[in-house]
């Protein structure tokens, strides 16, 4: 385990524990100086180059994959384009507390700034991959209250909410075939295509116009699994094509 030569936060703007407002440029400069101190204390190699990578990372106010970082560096500092060096440097940012590595489902690992004393959670769009940060103090207080009820002492936590962002929802047709509904989505049947045989078959399964379904599993390797009135139903691809659905928004519902 490393023994960090941590600096006095009072002399550098109180970044260690306080929540006072610091403009981004000042904050980035403070973090750069702190990272340089850490690197020097361990006699790290290529310090100046690692500081240049830090400057680029801090200048981007978004979640970055290693591939995304390479793309930026290719256009700004091509001499730093060395994947193993960049990966090692990003891991050092995380190790020394200047970045956080997030592993979201179905995505390449992403890195984000770690500003001390600040916590946020994430919305992740399963269609376009957009990651949106949010912070809610009422939610934070509720989590701590629940922890107290269970006599549990939380050290850290994170919340990841997967779904569809506003932009992706706006691009969707008002009604679409059930086969294109997303995992976890709640939909309402608006139309059933096909003749009497199809209508009767779906009716026997409880699938009629107006029925609400939750998409349990929608993968190309197997049948579509939906939940209706507490029952799981398997629907083959041919039948799913004939069921037209609309998204049933959960906003405003009472729990």
Buried (B, 14 or more C-beta within 10 A) or exposed (E): EEEBEEBEBEEBBBBBEEEEEBEEEEBBBBBBEBBBBBBEEEEBEBBEBBBBBBBBBBEBEEBBBBEBBBEBBEEEBEEBEBEEBBEEBBEBBEEBBBBBBBEBEEBEEBBBBBBBEEEBBBBBBBBEBBBBEEEEEEEBEEEEEEEEEEEEEEEEEEBEEBBBBEEBEEEBEEBBBBBEBBEBBBBBBBEBEBEEEBBEEBEEBEBEEEBBBBBBBBEEEEBBBBBBEEEEBEBEEEBBBBBBBBBBEEEEEEE
